[in-house]
Amino acid sequence: MKNLIVLFVLLGLAACQNDSSIPMCHDPNAAFAAFGQDKDFRDAHPAPLPVAVTHAGKNIEFPVEGGENGRAFLIKSHGNTDKYLLLFHEWWGLNDYVRNEASKWSHELGINVLAVDLYDGKLATTPDEAGKLMQACDPKRAMAIIQGAAKYTGEKADFRTLGWCFGGGWSLQAALLLQDKTKACVMFYGMPEKDTDKLKTLATDVLVIHAKKDQWINDAVVDEFKKNMQTAGKTVTVKEYDADHAFANPSNPKYNDAAAREARAAVKAYLSGK
């Protein structure tokens, strides 16, 4: 099935090259969304386990150009700072696990954290639901939500981005979109951008958390990203772990505690200097 999905993506890209009317021809998030049709990918994402709710923030809404208000979960730092970490959820949506992560990162880094909802309030509790939500996510709407979220934080704000899986790809896209206001970018097993001209516009380096047992964001995908970043004259650091895709999520039955702790320490060290 994975071979069929890859073929589907390649055929889609070929069609884009011959039809200028089709938008987002080389959209990496569309390529990642195609995995939602892959039974092996769905099976690799069992329904998330319950998590203890530890967050202490608030749900917010903000204007989004061309559509309804966007949604996010905000944790404000105890100190006075214009530094923000933007979090991007997995294919499940903005659930309690992500809200907990927002609280933890705000406490550990001493900055504001805004967990952005790219699903407009929708949540999935099964792999089939998650696949449908991921495939239904409109990239143009997602971009507008990110821009609205950034505007909500104020003109003085600057940003670090972090996301997992589906959100790992969007972490990089947000870093590209927010240009010189972006100070750091973390991708947990997310689909990279392949367009070197776009990568040349990055204002930050990128930290990639790579699961060596990942069958989708695999070694070949990560190696290609490293080459493209080098071509673009940008810096990427890849931290590799002997673990499966989505290993860092404790609500995932395939959670790898040792690898997750190591990865978190690496991310904290990276973000603490930004």
C-alpha positions in Angstrom: 0.0 0.0 0.0 2.8 2.4 0.8 4.1 2.0 -2.8 0.7 2.9 -4.1 0.6 6.0 -2.0 4.1 7.1 -3.2 2.9 6.5 -6.8 -0.2 8.6 -6.1 1.9 11.5 -4.8 4.3 11.3 -7.8 1.4 11.2 -10.3 -0.1 14.2 -8.6 3.1 16.2 -8.8 3.4 15.3 -12.5 -0.1 16.5 -13.1 0.7 19.8 -11.4 3.6 20.3 -13.7 1.3 20.1 -16.7 -1.6 22.1 -15.2 -0.9 25.5 -13.9 -4.5 25.8 -12.6 -3.9 23.3 -9.8 -2.7 25.1 -6.6 -0.1 24.0 -4.1 1.6 21.7 -6.7 4.5 20.8 -4.5 2.7 21.1 -1.2 4.4 18.8 1.3 1.4 18.8 3.5 -0.7 17.4 0.6 1.9 14.7 0.2 1.7 13.9 3.9 -2.1 13.9 3.9 -2.0 11.2 1.2 -0.7 8.9 3.9 -4.2 9.1 5.4 -5.2 6.6 2.7 -2.5 4.1 3.7 -3.9 1.4 6.0 -0.4 0.8 7.4 -0.1 4.4 8.4 -3.5 4.4 10.0 -2.6 1.1 11.8 0.6 2.8 13.1 -1.5 5.4 14.9 -3.8 3.5 17.4 -6.4 5.6 19.1 -4.7 7.9 21.7 -4.7 6.7 25.3 -6.4 9.0 27.9 -4.1 11.6 29.4 -4.3 13.4 32.7 -5.2 17.0 32.1 -2.5 19.3 33.5 -2.9 22.4 31.4 -3.9 25.8 32.9 -4.5 28.1 30.0 -7.4 29.4 28.0 -9.0 28.8 24.6 -9.0 31.8 22.4 -10.4 33.0 19.0 -8.9 35.5 16.6 -9.9 37.0 13.3 -8.8 35.1 10.1 -8.8 36.8 6.8 -11.4 35.4 4.4 -13.2 33.1 6.8 -14.5 32.4 10.3 -12.4 33.1 13.4 -9.5 30.8 14.1 -9.0 28.9 17.4 -6.0 28.2 19.6 -5.0 27.4 23.2 -2.9 30.0 24.9 -0.6 29.7 27.9 0.9 33.0 29.0 4.3 33.2 30.7 4.5 34.4 34.3 7.1 36.8 33.1 6.6 39.8 30.7 7.8 38.5 27.3 6.9 38.9 23.6 8.5 35.5 22.9 6.0 32.8 21.6 6.3 29.2 20.8 3.7 28.1 18.2 2.6 24.5 18.6 1.1 22.4 15.8 -0.9 19.4 16.6 -0.8 15.8 15.2 -3.5 14.5 12.9 -5.8 14.0 15.9 -6.4 17.8 16.3 -5.9 20.1 19.2 -6.6 17.7 22.0 -5.7 17.5 25.7 -2.3 16.0 25.0 -1.3 19.1 23.0 -2.8 21.4 25.6 -0.6 19.7 28.2 2.4 20.1 25.9 1.7 23.8 25.7 1.7 24.1 29.5 4.9 22.1 29.9 6.8 24.1 27.3 5.7 27.4 28.7 6.9 26.4 32.1 10.2 24.9 30.8 11.1 27.8 28.5 9.5 30.7 30.4 7.7 32.0 27.3 4.2 32.2 25.9 2.9 29.2 24.0 0.1 29.3 21.5 -1.2 25.9 20.3 -2.8 26.6 17.0 -5.9 24.7 15.8 -5.7 23.9 12.1 -8.9 21.8 12.2 -11.3 24.6 13.3 -12.4 22.8 16.5 -12.7 19.3 15.0 -11.1 16.4 16.9 -10.5 12.8 15.9 -10.5 9.8 18.3 -9.9 7.0 15.7 -7.4 6.7 12.9 -10.1 6.8 10.2 -11.4 10.1 11.6 -7.9 11.5 11.8 -7.2 10.6 8.2 -10.3 12.3 7.0 -9.6 15.4 9.0 -6.0 15.6 7.8 -7.0 15.2 4.2 -9.8 17.8 4.6 -7.4 20.4 5.9 -7.3 23.2 3.3 -3.7 24.6 3.1 -4.9 28.1 2.3 -7.1 28.1 5.3 -4.3 26.8 7.5 -2.0 29.5 6.3 -4.6 32.1 7.0 -5.1 30.7 10.5 -1.4 30.9 11.2 -1.2 34.5 10.0 -4.2 35.3 12.2 -2.7 33.7 15.2 0.6 35.6 14.7 -1.3 38.9 14.3 -3.2 38.1 17.6 0.1 38.0 19.5 0.9 41.6 18.6 3.5 43.4 16.5 6.4 42.9 18.9 6.0 39.1 19.1 8.6 36.8 17.7 8.1 33.1 17.1 9.5 29.6 17.6 7.6 26.8 15.9 7.2 23.1 16.9 5.0 20.4 15.6 4.5 16.6 15.5 3.6 14.4 12.6 1.1 16.4 10.5 2.0 19.4 12.7 5.7 18.8 12.1 5.3 19.7 8.4 3.2 22.7 9.4 5.9 23.8 11.9 8.2 24.3 8.9 5.5 26.0 6.8 4.8 28.4 9.6 8.5 29.3 9.9 8.5 30.0 6.2 5.3 32.1 6.4 6.4 34.2 9.4 9.8 35.0 7.8 12.2 37.1 9.9 9.9 36.9 12.9 10.8 33.2 13.2 13.7 32.4 15.6 13.6 28.6 15.7 11.8 25.6 14.1 11.4 22.1 15.4 9.9 19.2 13.3 9.0 16.0 15.0 8.8 13.4 12.1 7.0 15.9 9.8 7.0 16.2 6.0 9.8 18.6 4.8 9.5 21.3 2.2 11.2 20.3 -1.0 11.2 23.6 -2.9 14.8 25.0 -2.4 13.6 28.5 -3.5 11.2 28.5 -0.6 13.8 27.1 1.8 16.1 30.0 0.8 13.6 32.4 2.5 14.0 30.7 5.9 15.1 33.1 8.6 16.1 30.3 11.0 17.8 27.0 11.3 15.7 23.8 11.7 15.9 21.0 14.2 14.5 17.6 12.9 13.6 14.9 15.4 13.8 11.7 13.3 12.5 8.3 14.2 14.8 5.7 12.5 11.9 3.1 12.3 9.6 5.6 10.7 8.3 4.0 7.4 7.0 7.3 6.0 9.2 10.2 7.1 12.1 7.8 6.6 15.8 8.1 6.1 15.5 8.9 2.4 13.0 11.8 3.1 15.3 13.2 5.8 18.4 12.8 3.7 16.7 14.7 0.8 15.7 17.5 3.2 19.3 17.8 4.4 20.5 18.1 0.8 17.9 20.7 -0.1 18.7 22.7 3.0 22.4 22.7 2.0 21.5 23.8 -1.5 19.4 26.6 0.0 22.3 27.7 2.2 20.4 26.9 5.4 21.3 24.9 8.5 19.5 21.8 9.6 20.3 19.6 12.6 18.9 16.0 12.7 18.6 14.1 15.9 18.0 10.4 15.3 16.3 7.9 17.6 15.8 4.2 17.4 12.0 4.5 17.6 8.8 4.5 15.6 6.9 7.3 14.1 5.0 9.3 16.8 7.3 7.9 19.5 7.3 11.1 21.5 3.5 11.1 22.4 2.8 9.4 25.7 -0.8 9.0 24.6 0.4 6.8 21.7 0.7 3.1 22.6 4.0 3.1 20.7 5.4 5.7 23.0 9.2 5.3 23.6 10.0 6.9 27.0 13.8 6.8 26.7 13.8 8.3 23.2 11.1 10.8 24.1 13.1 12.1 27.1 16.3 12.4 25.0 14.4 14.2 22.2 12.8 16.6 24.7 16.1 17.5 26.2 17.6 18.2 22.7 14.6 20.4 21.8 14.8 22.2 25.1 18.5 22.9 24.6 17.8 24.2 21.1 14.9 26.4 22.0 16.5 27.8 25.2 19.1 29.5 23.1 16.5 31.2 20.8 
